[in-house]
Protein backbone atom coordinates (compact mmCIF):
# COMPACT_ATOMS: atom_id res chain seq x y z
CA UNK A 1 0.00 0.00 0.00
CA UNK A 2 2.91 2.33 0.73
CA UNK A 3 4.46 1.68 -2.69
CA UNK A 4 1.19 2.43 -4.45
CA UNK A 5 0.43 5.56 -2.39
CA UNK A 6 -2.84 4.11 -1.11
CA UNK A 7 -3.19 6.68 1.66
CA UNK A 8 -6.91 6.10 2.20
CA UNK A 9 -6.42 2.37 2.72
CA UNK A 10 -3.50 2.98 5.08
CA UNK A 11 -5.59 5.50 6.99
CA UNK A 12 -8.40 2.98 7.30
CA UNK A 13 -5.91 0.39 8.54
CA UNK A 14 -4.56 2.86 11.11
CA UNK A 15 -8.04 3.70 12.41
CA UNK A 16 -8.80 0.00 12.81
CA UNK A 17 -5.50 -0.69 14.56
CA UNK A 18 -5.92 2.04 17.17
CA UNK A 19 -9.24 0.51 18.22
CA UNK A 20 -7.52 -2.74 19.25
CA UNK A 21 -5.22 -2.73 22.31
CA UNK A 22 -2.43 -4.58 20.49
CA UNK A 23 -3.14 -3.02 17.10
CA UNK A 24 -0.90 0.04 17.25
CA UNK A 25 2.19 -1.83 18.48
CA UNK A 26 1.67 -4.40 15.73
CA UNK A 27 1.30 -1.65 13.11
CA UNK A 28 4.42 0.12 14.39
CA UNK A 29 6.41 -3.11 14.24
CA UNK A 30 5.28 -3.80 10.67
CA UNK A 31 6.06 -0.21 9.62
CA UNK A 32 9.48 -0.42 11.27
CA UNK A 33 10.30 -3.66 9.46
CA UNK A 34 9.11 -2.16 6.17
CA UNK A 35 11.37 0.89 6.59
CA UNK A 36 14.34 -1.30 7.52
CA UNK A 37 13.83 -3.44 4.39
CA UNK A 38 13.49 -0.35 2.21
CA UNK A 39 16.67 1.10 3.69
CA UNK A 40 18.54 -2.13 3.08
CA UNK A 41 17.43 -2.17 -0.52
CA UNK A 42 18.67 1.41 -0.97
CA UNK A 43 22.02 0.43 0.55
CA UNK A 44 22.34 -2.74 -1.51
CA UNK A 45 21.47 -0.90 -4.70
CA UNK A 46 24.18 1.66 -4.02
CA UNK A 47 26.92 -0.82 -3.18
CA UNK A 48 29.27 -1.70 -5.95
CA UNK A 49 32.87 -1.42 -7.04
CA UNK A 50 32.81 2.34 -6.50
CA UNK A 51 32.63 2.05 -2.71
CA UNK A 52 35.39 0.98 -0.39
CA UNK A 53 34.91 -0.54 3.03
CA UNK A 54 37.63 0.90 5.26
CA UNK A 55 37.03 -1.86 7.81
CA UNK A 56 38.06 -4.63 5.40
CA UNK A 57 41.67 -3.58 4.87
CA UNK A 58 41.30 -1.24 1.95
CA UNK A 59 43.97 1.07 3.31
CA UNK A 60 47.22 1.81 1.53
CA UNK A 61 50.27 0.14 2.99
CA UNK A 62 51.69 2.39 5.63
CA UNK A 63 55.36 3.15 5.34
CA UNK A 64 57.54 5.70 7.04
CA UNK A 65 57.51 8.00 3.99
CA UNK A 66 53.73 7.97 3.38
CA UNK A 67 52.17 11.42 3.85
CA UNK A 68 48.54 10.26 3.85
CA UNK A 69 48.74 7.45 6.39
CA UNK A 70 45.45 5.86 7.35
CA UNK A 71 43.36 7.46 4.63
CA UNK A 72 41.16 5.12 2.62
CA UNK A 73 41.65 5.10 -1.12
CA UNK A 74 38.81 4.42 -3.50
CA UNK A 75 39.31 1.51 -5.87
CA UNK A 76 38.06 3.59 -8.77
CA UNK A 77 38.96 7.17 -7.89
CA UNK A 78 37.94 8.48 -11.31
CA UNK A 79 34.27 7.63 -10.78
CA UNK A 80 33.64 10.72 -8.68
CA UNK A 81 31.04 11.15 -6.01
CA UNK A 82 27.97 10.31 -8.08
CA UNK A 83 27.20 7.01 -6.28
CA UNK A 84 27.23 8.80 -2.92
CA UNK A 85 25.00 11.58 -4.24
CA UNK A 86 22.59 8.99 -5.63
CA UNK A 87 22.52 7.15 -2.27
CA UNK A 88 21.76 10.36 -0.38
CA UNK A 89 18.97 11.23 -2.80
CA UNK A 90 17.42 7.76 -2.46
CA UNK A 91 17.53 8.01 1.35
CA UNK A 92 15.89 11.44 1.22
CA UNK A 93 13.21 10.11 -1.15
CA UNK A 94 12.51 7.27 1.28
CA UNK A 95 12.27 9.71 4.19
CA UNK A 96 9.87 11.94 2.23
CA UNK A 97 7.69 8.96 1.30
CA UNK A 98 7.47 7.72 4.90
CA UNK A 99 6.77 11.25 6.18
CA UNK A 100 3.96 11.64 3.65
CA UNK A 101 2.43 8.32 4.74
CA UNK A 102 2.74 9.40 8.38
CA UNK A 103 0.98 12.73 7.75
CA UNK A 104 -1.72 11.56 5.36
CA UNK A 105 -2.51 8.12 6.71
CA UNK A 106 -1.41 7.91 10.32
CA UNK A 107 -2.89 11.25 11.43
CA UNK A 108 0.57 12.50 12.47
CA UNK A 109 0.42 10.13 15.43
CA UNK A 110 3.34 10.79 17.82
CA UNK A 111 3.85 7.11 18.69
CA UNK A 112 4.17 6.23 15.01
CA UNK A 113 6.49 9.20 14.49
CA UNK A 114 8.68 7.98 17.32
CA UNK A 115 8.92 4.54 15.73
CA UNK A 116 9.77 6.06 12.35
CA UNK A 117 12.47 8.27 13.86
CA UNK A 118 14.00 5.35 15.76
CA UNK A 119 14.45 3.42 12.53
Phi and psi in degrees as a GROMACS rama.xvg file:
@    title "Ramachandran Plot"
@    xaxis  label "Phi"
@    yaxis  label "Psi"
@TYPE xy
-66.4713  -42.8589  UNK-2
-62.9823  -32.9519  UNK-3
-96.8693  10.3559  UNK-4
53.5021  43.0206  UNK-5
-89.0058  72.9808  UNK-6
-66.9265  -35.9747  UNK-7
-65.7985  -42.5079  UNK-8
-66.2233  -40.4219  UNK-9
-65.5144  -36.7486  UNK-10
-65.4799  -41.7255  UNK-11
-62.6364  -42.0866  UNK-12
-61.6463  -42.8516  UNK-13
-62.7433  -45.4299  UNK-14
-62.3596  -36.2432  UNK-15
-69.5632  -40.1305  UNK-16
-67.2872  -35.0249  UNK-17
-74.6572  -13.0432  UNK-18
-80.3152  -18.9773  UNK-19
-103.216  134.912  UNK-20
-55.7683  -37.1823  UNK-21
-98.1024  5.35203  UNK-22
-70.0989  -46.9983  UNK-23
-66.5004  -44.204  UNK-24
-60.2613  -36.8672  UNK-25
-65.9135  -43.3238  UNK-26
-64.0397  -42.4732  UNK-27
-63.415  -40.144  UNK-28
-64.7568  -42.6921  UNK-29
-65.9839  -40.4853  UNK-30
-65.7692  -41.7406  UNK-31
-60.753  -46.9147  UNK-32
-62.4034  -39.0808  UNK-33
-63.5078  -42.7516  UNK-34
-66.1703  -41.7311  UNK-35
-60.578  -45.0441  UNK-36
-64.17  -40.4179  UNK-37
-65.3164  -40.3501  UNK-38
-64.3831  -41.2428  UNK-39
-61.9197  -40.9332  UNK-40
-66.4063  -35.2338  UNK-41
-64.6103  -44.7498  UNK-42
-63.6106  -45.4136  UNK-43
-64.9214  -36.332  UNK-44
-67.8438  -29.5629  UNK-45
-87.1439  -17.1048  UNK-46
-74.7487  142.015  UNK-47
-175.358  -161.087  UNK-48
-71.6328  -14.6929  UNK-49
-79.1507  -14.7338  UNK-50
-105.927  147.832  UNK-51
-122.058  133.949  UNK-52
-95.3027  109.438  UNK-53
-62.4273  -30.2377  UNK-54
-66.2339  -27.7768  UNK-55
-96.5461  32.0669  UNK-56
74.5249  37.0986  UNK-57
-92.2325  15.3873  UNK-58
-81.8592  154.557  UNK-59
-69.9114  150.237  UNK-60
-60.3543  135.132  UNK-61
-95.3048  120.951  UNK-62
-121.744  171.689  UNK-63
-67.7192  -21.8779  UNK-64
-99.3745  3.50483  UNK-65
-76.9248  129.605  UNK-66
-85.2535  -29.1048  UNK-67
-108.525  54.5792  UNK-68
-61.1066  138.585  UNK-69
78.8073  -1.44999  UNK-70
-89.4229  135.035  UNK-71
-76.2986  141.413  UNK-72
-110.553  135.298  UNK-73
-73.1511  144.809  UNK-74
-65.1113  -37.6354  UNK-75
-125.365  78.949  UNK-76
-64.8613  -23.5581  UNK-77
-75.7366  -8.05396  UNK-78
-77.3566  -13.7335  UNK-79
78.0029  -160.247  UNK-80
-105.356  8.19652  UNK-81
-55.3605  -42.2978  UNK-82
-61.2923  -37.7316  UNK-83
-68.0242  -41.1604  UNK-84
-63.4367  -41.5467  UNK-85
-62.9156  -43.1478  UNK-86
-60.8062  -46.0777  UNK-87
-61.1281  -42.9061  UNK-88
-63.9314  -40.796  UNK-89
-64.453  -40.4556  UNK-90
-64.6526  -42.4861  UNK-91
-64.7299  -38.6001  UNK-92
-62.377  -41.7096  UNK-93
-62.9126  -44.6906  UNK-94
-60.9886  -44.1043  UNK-95
-61.9647  -41.8029  UNK-96
-63.5707  -45.8092  UNK-97
-67.0249  -39.0318  UNK-98
-63.7457  -38.5971  UNK-99
-64.8558  -43.1475  UNK-100
-61.837  -43.2988  UNK-101
-60.6001  -44.0359  UNK-102
-72.7501  -45.8426  UNK-103
-81.8716  -32.7926  UNK-104
-109.812  -31.7435  UNK-105
-105.018  19.3359  UNK-106
52.2836  33.7062  UNK-107
50.025  38.7344  UNK-108
-63.5288  130.382  UNK-109
-68.9911  -32.2902  UNK-110
-66.8985  -41.4084  UNK-111
-67.6766  -40.1222  UNK-112
-60.7011  -41.5384  UNK-113
-61.1588  -42.873  UNK-114
-63.2799  -41.6986  UNK-115
-63.3282  -45.5943  UNK-116
-67.2787  -31.4717  UNK-117
-68.4748  -30.0294  UNK-118
